[in-house]
Amino acid sequence: MAEVRTRKRADERREDILVAARAEFAAHGFDGASTDAIARLAGISQPYLFRLFGTKKDLFIASIDACQADLLALFRSSVGELRGAAALGALAEAYVELIRREPQRLHSQMQAYAACGDPQIQEATRRGFRELVAFVEDLGVPEENVTQFFAMGMLINVISMLGTLESAEPWLVRLCDFKLDTAT
């Protein structure tokens, strides 16, 4: 019996393209990424990619938006009903687990920051970060703790990008031996 192939809907194709785009942009950045490689990874033609996303920049911004939406969804699911310090602990744990499990997500995030010389990319990246900050602020966390949380998150990003997240080097242990002021 012949295999019946079903065509994917445009929204399913968009998701496939965004997954492929995240991989390509994470590995090569905005300027170095190839839309041809993204199309091949997604199993579509390059003209179809442009039909769905318009330009490479539009695809990059859609990729940023998708990554930020995924991270916000992770944050929401990880805190449940937790508030204050307990919520921060759950967020930190979920984030570190995510970047350990899927380092490509962190690489995508870092590539978005690196491409912020472009005003449209900067605005998309800023918008996503602003949403994350607003979410944490809404958890009943004091303002100074929100700042500490995101500062330590950025330190974790850098340490992870250096490939030293699990390192026992004394300078890293000292740097990471922080206690978030969680008095709420």
VENZIFEN-V83546 format. One record per residue. N is the residue number from 0. RES is the residue in three letters. PSI is psi in whole degrees, -180 to 180 (NA if undefined). OMEGA is omega as a letter, one per 40 degrees, with the letter a starting at -180 (* if undefined). Layout:
# VENZIFEN-V83546
N&RES&PSI&OMEGA  N&RES&PSI&OMEGA
This chain:
# VENZIFEN-V83546
0&MET&138&a  1&ALA&144&i  2&GLU&132&i  3&VAL&123&i  4&ARG&134&i  5&THR&142&i  6&ARG&141&i  7&LYS&147&i  8&ARG&161&a  9&ALA&-38&a  10&ASP&-33&i  11&GLU&-40&i  12&ARG&-41&i  13&ARG&-44&i  14&GLU&-43&i  15&ASP&-42&a  16&ILE&-42&i  17&LEU&-37&i  18&VAL&-46&i  19&ALA&-41&i  20&ALA&-42&i  21&ARG&-43&a  22&ALA&-47&a  23&GLU&-45&a  24&PHE&-36&i  25&ALA&-39&a  26&ALA&-33&a  27&HIS&-4&a  28&GLY&176&a  29&PHE&-51&a  30&ASP&-37&a  31&GLY&-15&a  32&ALA&149&a  33&SER&125&i  34&THR&-28&i  35&ASP&-44&i  36&ALA&-40&i  37&ILE&-46&i  38&ALA&-46&i  39&ARG&-45&i  40&LEU&-35&a  41&ALA&-8&i  42&GLY&33&a  43&ILE&175&i  44&SER&155&i  45&GLN&-41&i  46&PRO&-36&i  47&TYR&-38&i  48&LEU&-48&a  49&PHE&-29&i  50&ARG&-37&a  51&LEU&-34&a  52&PHE&-11&i  53&GLY&-77&a  54&THR&167&i  55&LYS&-40&i  56&LYS&-41&i  57&ASP&-39&i  58&LEU&-42&i  59&PHE&-45&i  60&ILE&-41&i  61&ALA&-36&i  62&SER&-43&i  63&ILE&-49&a  64&ASP&-43&a  65&ALA&-43&i  66&CYS&-43&i  67&GLN&-41&i  68&ALA&-40&i  69&ASP&-42&a  70&LEU&-42&i  71&LEU&-41&i  72&ALA&-41&i  73&LEU&-46&i  74&PHE&-47&a  75&ARG&-46&a  76&SER&-29&a  77&SER&-25&a  78&VAL&-26&a  79&GLY&-120&a  80&GLU&3&a  81&LEU&151&i  82&ARG&163&i  83&GLY&-138&a  84&ALA&-39&i  85&ALA&-38&i  86&ALA&-43&i  87&LEU&-43&i  88&GLY&-43&i  89&ALA&-40&i  90&LEU&-47&a  91&ALA&-45&a  92&GLU&-45&a  93&ALA&-40&a  94&TYR&-47&i  95&VAL&-41&i  96&GLU&-41&i  97&LEU&-49&a  98&ILE&-23&i  99&ARG&-45&a  100&ARG&-38&a  101&GLU&73&a  102&PRO&-24&i  103&GLN&-32&i  104&ARG&-42&i  105&LEU&-41&i  106&HIS&-40&i  107&SER&-45&i  108&GLN&-45&a  109&MET&-36&i  110&GLN&-35&i  111&ALA&-45&i  112&TYR&-42&a  113&ALA&-27&a  114&ALA&8&a  115&CYS&3&i  116&GLY&-21&i  117&ASP&125&a  118&PRO&-37&a  119&GLN&-40&i  120&ILE&-41&i  121&GLN&-45&a  122&GLU&-42&i  123&ALA&-43&a  124&THR&-43&i  125&ARG&-44&a  126&ARG&-46&a  127&GLY&-42&i  128&PHE&-41&i  129&ARG&-41&i  130&GLU&-38&i  131&LEU&-44&i  132&VAL&-46&a  133&ALA&-40&i  134&PHE&-47&a  135&VAL&-42&i  136&GLU&-35&a  137&ASP&-5&i  138&LEU&8&i  139&GLY&30&a  140&VAL&132&i  141&PRO&147&a  142&GLU&-44&a  143&GLU&-30&i  144&ASN&-32&i  145&VAL&-45&i  146&THR&-47&i  147&GLN&-43&a  148&PHE&-50&a  149&PHE&-33&i  150&ALA&-44&i  151&MET&-34&i  152&GLY&-41&i  153&MET&-37&i  154&LEU&-43&i  155&ILE&-40&i  156&ASN&-48&a  157&VAL&-46&a  158&ILE&-41&i  159&SER&-43&i  160&MET&-29&i  161&LEU&-6&a  162&GLY&26&a  163&THR&20&a  164&LEU&-33&a  165&GLU&11&a  166&SER&148&i  167&ALA&16&i  168&GLU&133&a  169&PRO&-41&a  170&TRP&-34&i  171&LEU&-39&i  172&VAL&-45&i  173&ARG&-45&a  174&LEU&-38&a  175&CYS&-3&i  176&ASP&66&a  177&PHE&153&i  178&LYS&114&i  179&LEU&128&i  180&ASP&101&a  181&THR&17&i  182&ALA&123&a  183&THR&NA&*
